[in-house]
Amino acid sequence: MTNPDTFDILVIGSGGAGLSLALRLADQARILVLSKVSLNSGSTYHAQGGISAVLDVNDSIESHIKDTLNSGAGLCDPETVRITVSQGKKNIEWLKNQGVEFTEQQSKDGKTSFHLNREGGHSHRRIVHTADATGKAVSQILIERTQEHPNITLLENHNAIDLIIKHKQEDSSPYIQGAYVLDTLSNKVKSIAAKIVVLATGGANKVYLYSTNPQISTGDGIALAWRAGCRISNMEFMQFHPTCLFHPKERSFLISEAVRGEGGKLILPDGSEFMHHYDPQKELAPRDIVARAIDNEIKKHGIDCVYLDISHKPADFVRQHFPTIYKQCLSLGIDITQQPIPVVPAAHYTCGGVLTNHDAITDIPGLYAIGEVACTGLHGANRMASNSLLECLVFAERAANHISKKIAELPDPGSVPDWDDSRVSDSDEEVVVSHNWDELRHFMWDYVGIVRTNKRLSRAMHRLEILKQEIAEYYGDFRVTSDLLELRNLVIVAELIIRSAQHRKESRGLHYTQDYPETDNSKPAQNTILFP
Ligand SMILES: Cc1cc2nc3c(=O)[nH]c(=O)nc-3n(C[C@H](O)[C@H](O)[C@H](O)COP(=O)(O)OP(=O)(O)OC[C@H]3O[C@@H](n4cnc5c(N)ncnc54)[C@H](O)[C@@H]3O)c2cc1C
């Protein structure tokens, strides 16, 4: 036992959720924020579209609630939806006060207001944005503000390995004590003690071969919580973004939903449109319908991709509304004002995650989960576009309020057991990690992707069992590296997705299986909750 680095609050993750929580509590507590790579390595930085909030006079909270419930296909928690939606305006104002410059417009009488975009599933324009690089604008400001605050310590290149859980002597109930963290530059494992730990580690979409997410999205927080004894919910609902750029040099670049919102048409290589065959809302149908339609057209015609065409709009309009997409595509030789953009679906958002209540509390006292790592009940079986950044902000605030009331009374975390690596050596066959990583992401894509079947799920589970055993042996024998830690977490996440998908004997929201193609309306919709 040693006296570790001690903080009041340990926040694992420096995206929109983690940094906004840290800022809200920093006047009251000493906070450590960890990032696995650089501070802007999370999905937040890459968000293009924006943040949903009811700001238009013709819009209403009830309408935003209704749209969210519709998207969630019977599985949203209505109370979570109401809480989140009704806090939208307040959180946008908070971000503005921190310094985020959202795109504005002027009315004829000279009044300035937020410019609002419209995206799939929303029945009104309600997406606040900073051109098409909202996440970058939000991240940069949150990073600046946290860097300025004397009570916040930010550590890059620190990978949380496992949570440290203690059990009370009187009734052996668990409580959080901190985490073991690998400093990936020095390769040393540190023990960090804290009264409160907040998981803000983002999603798990890198479990799939094609993903719009940055490298860090390996579901670490979900795996950490699961190993620590938390329930995990609704992991079968993985959202595939319909339109990821299809280009050999750029495999994770997303073409925002807003392009379809502003009139972009999906076409086949011969120029013909196809969305009218799938949904009356055509390109503005919910994401799962658009993703399945593209997947089906690609398989039916044996083509590599379909195309998204916005070139019929004036070139100035396109450049002004989509400057990032325009520049990125142009750098790859695609002028989107003149030609259609090649696109494929890719894993984009993890609707399930660590089960939390309305204050972001998990099953372990002192452990909170916020942002994409959590399952709050907002998204149900399908996330509506731009509701996720809103969820990050609202639940960061709610967790902060809850923590703020009790932090002063909590005892110091005390000493924690040392990390023991006396029985492991340096790896002599790193190829096992890279090979297994590739294999996992391939079979998840092929067997547990947009369209599932019982047979494919059992094949995936069979392969997973073998990988799981190999990785457990490898983890027991060798010193930890970031790649090994991520793979160990991805295997858990993959298992949780497959088990949840096997459990659901119907198609609902994002979960589509050919064996049960209909939604089971004979009984009330049920969440899939896995117990550790
Ligand atoms: C391309 C793209 C576009 C999107 N566009 C939108 C949009 O327009 N609107 C919207 O609402 N949503 C959008 N989303 C989704 C949204 O961006 C994410 O859901 C949200 O940003 C998640 O924020 P977060 O704070 O939970 O996690 P992230 O922003 O992903 O941050 C996770 C953090 O955790 C750290 N971390 C992870 N594991 C560990 C570990 N083991 N140890 C230490 N640190 C760790 C990472 O380094 C990172 O700092 C988009 C997502 C993508 C990928």
The ligand as an SDF file (V2000), in Angstrom:
LIG
                    3D

 53 58  0  0  0  0  0  0  0  0999 V2000
  -17.4850   12.3730  -36.5280 C   0  0  0  0  0  0  0  0  0  0  0  0
  -18.5210   12.5770  -35.4530 C   0  0  0  0  0  0  0  0  0  0  0  0
  -19.4800   13.5700  -35.5900 C   0  0  0  0  0  0  0  0  0  0  0  0
  -20.4360   13.7600  -34.5790 C   0  0  0  0  0  0  0  0  0  0  0  0
  -21.3280   14.7850  -34.7150 N   0  0  0  0  0  0  0  0  0  0  0  0
  -22.1840   15.0380  -33.6870 C   0  0  0  0  0  0  0  0  0  0  0  0
  -23.0330   16.1760  -33.7190 C   0  0  0  0  0  0  0  0  0  0  0  0
  -23.0010   16.9660  -34.6520 O   0  0  0  0  0  0  0  0  0  0  0  0
  -23.8790   16.3710  -32.6630 N   0  0  0  0  0  0  0  0  0  0  0  0
  -23.9230   15.5220  -31.5880 C   0  0  0  0  0  0  0  0  0  0  0  0
  -24.7040   15.7650  -30.6580 O   0  0  0  0  0  0  0  0  0  0  0  0
  -23.1230   14.4500  -31.5410 N   0  0  0  0  0  0  0  0  0  0  0  0
  -22.2510   14.1980  -32.5420 C   0  0  0  0  0  0  0  0  0  0  0  0
  -21.4230   13.1130  -32.4700 N   0  0  0  0  0  0  0  0  0  0  0  0
  -21.4200   12.3120  -31.2400 C   0  0  0  0  0  0  0  0  0  0  0  0
  -20.7530   13.1330  -30.1400 C   0  0  0  0  0  0  0  0  0  0  0  0
  -19.6580   13.8290  -30.6950 O   0  0  0  0  0  0  0  0  0  0  0  0
  -20.2650   12.2390  -29.0240 C   0  0  0  0  0  0  0  0  0  0  0  0
  -21.3000   11.4150  -28.5750 O   0  0  0  0  0  0  0  0  0  0  0  0
  -19.7870   13.0890  -27.8480 C   0  0  0  0  0  0  0  0  0  0  0  0
  -18.8640   14.0430  -28.2910 O   0  0  0  0  0  0  0  0  0  0  0  0
  -19.1590   12.1990  -26.7960 C   0  0  0  0  0  0  0  0  0  0  0  0
  -18.5390   13.0290  -25.8560 O   0  0  0  0  0  0  0  0  0  0  0  0
  -17.8580   12.3920  -24.5820 P   0  0  0  0  0  0  0  0  0  0  0  0
  -17.3520   13.5250  -23.7770 O   0  0  0  0  0  0  0  0  0  0  0  0
  -18.7780   11.4260  -23.9730 O   0  0  0  0  0  0  0  0  0  0  0  0
  -16.6380   11.5390  -25.1850 O   0  0  0  0  0  0  0  0  0  0  0  0
  -15.4510   11.9260  -26.1660 P   0  0  0  0  0  0  0  0  0  0  0  0
  -15.5750   13.2930  -26.6990 O   0  0  0  0  0  0  0  0  0  0  0  0
  -15.3090   10.8190  -27.1450 O   0  0  0  0  0  0  0  0  0  0  0  0
  -14.1910   11.9370  -25.1900 O   0  0  0  0  0  0  0  0  0  0  0  0
  -13.7260   10.7600  -24.5940 C   0  0  0  0  0  0  0  0  0  0  0  0
  -12.4860   11.0900  -23.7930 C   0  0  0  0  0  0  0  0  0  0  0  0
  -12.1460    9.9700  -22.9850 O   0  0  0  0  0  0  0  0  0  0  0  0
  -10.7700    9.7080  -23.0790 C   0  0  0  0  0  0  0  0  0  0  0  0
  -10.5740    8.3000  -22.7760 N   0  0  0  0  0  0  0  0  0  0  0  0
  -11.1590    7.2180  -23.3340 C   0  0  0  0  0  0  0  0  0  0  0  0
  -10.7200    6.0860  -22.7580 N   0  0  0  0  0  0  0  0  0  0  0  0
   -9.8410    6.4590  -21.7960 C   0  0  0  0  0  0  0  0  0  0  0  0
   -9.0250    5.7590  -20.8740 C   0  0  0  0  0  0  0  0  0  0  0  0
   -9.0270    4.4250  -20.7850 N   0  0  0  0  0  0  0  0  0  0  0  0
   -8.2220    6.4770  -20.0510 N   0  0  0  0  0  0  0  0  0  0  0  0
   -8.1800    7.8220  -20.1160 C   0  0  0  0  0  0  0  0  0  0  0  0
   -8.9350    8.5410  -20.9710 N   0  0  0  0  0  0  0  0  0  0  0  0
   -9.7430    7.8630  -21.8070 C   0  0  0  0  0  0  0  0  0  0  0  0
  -10.4120   10.1190  -24.4860 C   0  0  0  0  0  0  0  0  0  0  0  0
   -9.0260   10.3230  -24.6180 O   0  0  0  0  0  0  0  0  0  0  0  0
  -11.2420   11.3920  -24.6140 C   0  0  0  0  0  0  0  0  0  0  0  0
  -10.5530   12.4580  -24.0030 O   0  0  0  0  0  0  0  0  0  0  0  0
  -20.4470   12.9100  -33.4590 C   0  0  0  0  0  0  0  0  0  0  0  0
  -19.4900   11.9040  -33.3410 C   0  0  0  0  0  0  0  0  0  0  0  0
  -18.5310   11.7440  -34.3150 C   0  0  0  0  0  0  0  0  0  0  0  0
  -17.4930   10.6650  -34.1670 C   0  0  0  0  0  0  0  0  0  0  0  0
  1  2  1  0
  2  3  1  0
  2 52  2  0
  3  4  2  0
  4  5  1  0
  4 50  1  0
  5  6  2  0
  6  7  1  0
  6 13  1  0
  7  8  2  0
  7  9  1  0
  9 10  1  0
 10 11  2  0
 10 12  1  0
 12 13  2  0
 13 14  1  0
 14 15  1  0
 14 50  1  0
 15 16  1  0
 16 17  1  0
 16 18  1  0
 18 19  1  0
 18 20  1  0
 20 21  1  0
 20 22  1  0
 22 23  1  0
 23 24  1  0
 24 25  2  0
 24 26  1  0
 24 27  1  0
 27 28  1  0
 28 29  2  0
 28 30  1  0
 28 31  1  0
 31 32  1  0
 32 33  1  0
 33 34  1  0
 33 48  1  0
 34 35  1  0
 35 36  1  0
 35 46  1  0
 36 37  1  0
 36 45  1  0
 37 38  2  0
 38 39  1  0
 39 40  1  0
 39 45  2  0
 40 41  1  0
 40 42  2  0
 42 43  1  0
 43 44  2  0
 44 45  1  0
 46 47  1  0
 46 48  1  0
 48 49  1  0
 50 51  2  0
 51 52  1  0
 52 53  1  0
M  END
$$$$
